[in-house]
Amino acid sequence: MSTCESFQPSESIRFDVLTLFPDMFPGYLSQGHLKRAVEQGKVDVHLHNFRDYAPGKRKQIDDRPFGGGPGMLMMCQPVFDCVEDVRQMSPEPGRLLMLTPTGRKLDQKLVEELAQETRLIVLCGRYEGFDDRIREGLEPTEVSVGDFICNGGEVPAMLIIDTVIRLIPGVLNDETSSRYDSFSHKGLLEHPQFTRPREFRGMRVPDVLLTGNHREIEEWQKEESLRRTAERRQDLLE
Ligand SMILES: C[S@@+](CC[C@H](N)C(=O)[O-])C[C@H]1O[C@@H](n2cnc3c(N)ncnc32)[C@H](O)[C@@H]1O
């Protein structure tokens, strides 16, 4: 079950990540589900360095903001050139994402929206962020991963890849698993779960889970899911 009834994830997805730090990705890309998904051809990740599109010997990518203020901004030309070059590397135009704390906050609904795309082109900022004309001229979907500031867009980009690929059919071992995750199943938090042993340091697994009665177990899980959501995340019930 997803947050939206008409949810139809893509069968496979290509990510183009535009960054100043491509070397941050290989470790992440070579582990777990992502590694398997890449091997199966369900996920394809291409890394591109903005620096390769910067002019001159100095390969300057950033400059001081007009009007003053701290830090440096990513300049228009290398970012526009990189996006325009990367776009034509594959026949699908793709959806352009810009990572910025001022964007639409990432939640499961947005993750589902993104998982329906066949190609995502992701712009990772650094320094104090992007010259605003990059937003104006390229019209990306601006995405924030939360109300806090990261040092760059690379970790947010991994977060997007990580959350989106879970929804691509065949990426998880158990197809049903992502459907019952928190936020996906009716938009609620997941119910508590337990594994062996039945008792640990005096804490017992609830008896109902040991009965084998599927109807009762399902009922208990529904109630716990609602109770936990009401206790911790009233906003989800609203
Ligand atoms: C240090 S941040 C710049 C923050 C910017 N000066 C501001 O206050 O909005 C550098 C880059 O990290 C990325 N970033 C930082 N926090 C983020 C967040 N919460 N969501 C998405 N991207 C983020 C963006 O790509 C941003 O351009």
PDBQT file of the ligand as one rigid body, heavy atoms in Angstrom, charges set to zero:
ROOT
HETATM    1  C1  LIG A 301      25.775  24.640   3.351  1.00  0.00    +0.000 C 
HETATM    2  S1  LIG A 301      24.447  24.309   2.288  1.00  0.00    +0.000 S 
HETATM    3  C2  LIG A 301      23.909  25.910   1.847  1.00  0.00    +0.000 C 
HETATM    4  C3  LIG A 301      22.788  26.411   2.687  1.00  0.00    +0.000 C 
HETATM    5  C4  LIG A 301      22.240  27.750   2.220  1.00  0.00    +0.000 C 
HETATM    6  N1  LIG A 301      23.171  28.803   2.475  1.00  0.00    +0.000 N 
HETATM    7  C5  LIG A 301      20.935  28.069   2.946  1.00  0.00    +0.000 C 
HETATM    8  O1  LIG A 301      20.965  28.637   4.006  1.00  0.00    +0.000 OA
HETATM    9  O2  LIG A 301      19.864  27.671   2.444  1.00  0.00    +0.000 OA
HETATM   10  C6  LIG A 301      25.246  23.716   0.829  1.00  0.00    +0.000 C 
HETATM   11  C7  LIG A 301      24.429  22.784  -0.020  1.00  0.00    +0.000 C 
HETATM   12  O3  LIG A 301      24.086  21.633   0.725  1.00  0.00    +0.000 OA
HETATM   13  C8  LIG A 301      22.851  21.113   0.263  1.00  0.00    +0.000 C 
HETATM   14  N2  LIG A 301      21.935  21.041   1.423  1.00  0.00    +0.000 N 
HETATM   15  C9  LIG A 301      22.193  21.441   2.678  1.00  0.00    +0.000 A 
HETATM   16  N3  LIG A 301      21.165  21.213   3.496  1.00  0.00    +0.000 NA
HETATM   17  C10 LIG A 301      20.210  20.628   2.736  1.00  0.00    +0.000 A 
HETATM   18  C11 LIG A 301      18.894  20.166   3.004  1.00  0.00    +0.000 A 
HETATM   19  N4  LIG A 301      18.338  20.264   4.205  1.00  0.00    +0.000 N 
HETATM   20  N5  LIG A 301      18.199  19.622   1.990  1.00  0.00    +0.000 NA
HETATM   21  C12 LIG A 301      18.734  19.512   0.761  1.00  0.00    +0.000 A 
HETATM   22  N6  LIG A 301      19.976  19.949   0.436  1.00  0.00    +0.000 NA
HETATM   23  C13 LIG A 301      20.706  20.503   1.420  1.00  0.00    +0.000 A 
HETATM   24  C14 LIG A 301      22.334  22.045  -0.810  1.00  0.00    +0.000 C 
HETATM   25  O4  LIG A 301      22.637  21.490  -2.070  1.00  0.00    +0.000 OA
HETATM   26  C15 LIG A 301      23.119  23.315  -0.542  1.00  0.00    +0.000 C 
HETATM   27  O5  LIG A 301      23.269  24.074  -1.724  1.00  0.00    +0.000 OA
ENDROOT
TORSDOF 0
